Amino acid sequence: MSVDTKVKDILLEILDIKEEDIVPTATFIDDLGATSIDLVEIFTAFENTFNVRIDSQAGGKVKTVQDAIDLVQAALTQKGAAS
């Protein structure tokens, strides 16, 4: 399963949204209606699902679905480089 698909699955599980709402340019707060608590839950789910550590500063810069996918992919790349 791809990173994109897993990220979308996490968003569907945590947020009360439809799959068609999850587009790369959708913003978490304005478009998907995420709260700050939802965001914490989403990033915790990313860390647990992908077994990576997400830096809180980098996480704070994430605004869109594509930003989140890119962040997870970067964390996976960094994890691979550290192995």
C-alpha positions in Angstrom: 0.0 0.0 0.0 1.4 3.4 -1.0 2.1 6.3 1.4 -0.7 8.3 -0.3 -3.2 5.6 0.3 -2.2 5.1 3.9 -2.3 8.8 4.6 -5.8 9.0 3.0 -7.0 6.0 5.1 -5.7 7.7 8.3 -7.5 11.0 7.4 -10.8 9.1 6.7 -10.5 7.3 10.0 -9.9 10.4 12.1 -11.9 13.1 10.3 -15.6 13.1 9.4 -15.0 13.5 5.7 -15.7 11.8 2.4 -12.9 10.2 0.3 -13.5 12.7 -2.5 -12.7 15.5 -0.1 -9.1 14.3 0.2 -7.3 15.9 -2.7 -3.6 17.0 -2.6 -4.4 20.7 -2.3 -7.0 20.2 0.5 -6.0 22.1 3.7 -6.5 20.3 6.9 -8.2 23.1 8.8 -10.1 25.1 6.1 -11.1 22.3 3.7 -11.2 19.2 5.9 -12.3 20.8 9.1 -9.5 19.4 11.3 -9.1 20.8 14.8 -5.8 21.0 16.6 -6.7 17.9 18.5 -7.4 16.1 15.2 -4.0 17.2 13.9 -2.2 15.7 16.9 -4.1 12.5 16.4 -3.3 12.5 12.7 0.4 13.0 13.2 0.5 10.4 16.0 -1.2 7.9 13.6 1.4 8.8 10.9 4.2 8.0 13.4 2.7 4.7 14.5 1.6 3.6 11.0 4.9 4.3 9.3 7.1 3.7 12.3 8.8 7.1 11.9 9.4 10.2 14.0 7.9 13.4 12.8 9.7 16.6 14.0 7.1 18.9 15.5 8.6 21.9 13.7 8.2 20.2 10.3 4.8 19.0 11.3 3.7 22.6 12.1 4.4 23.6 8.5 2.1 21.0 7.1 -1.0 22.7 5.7 -2.3 20.4 2.9 -2.7 16.7 2.2 0.2 16.8 -0.2 2.4 18.5 2.5 1.6 15.6 4.8 2.4 13.0 2.2 5.7 14.7 1.4 6.5 14.9 5.2 5.9 11.2 5.7 7.9 10.3 2.6 10.8 12.5 3.8 10.6 10.8 7.3 10.7 7.4 5.6 13.7 8.4 3.5 15.5 9.8 6.5 14.7 6.6 8.5 16.2 4.5 5.6 19.3 6.7 5.5 19.8 6.2 9.2 19.5 2.4 9.1 
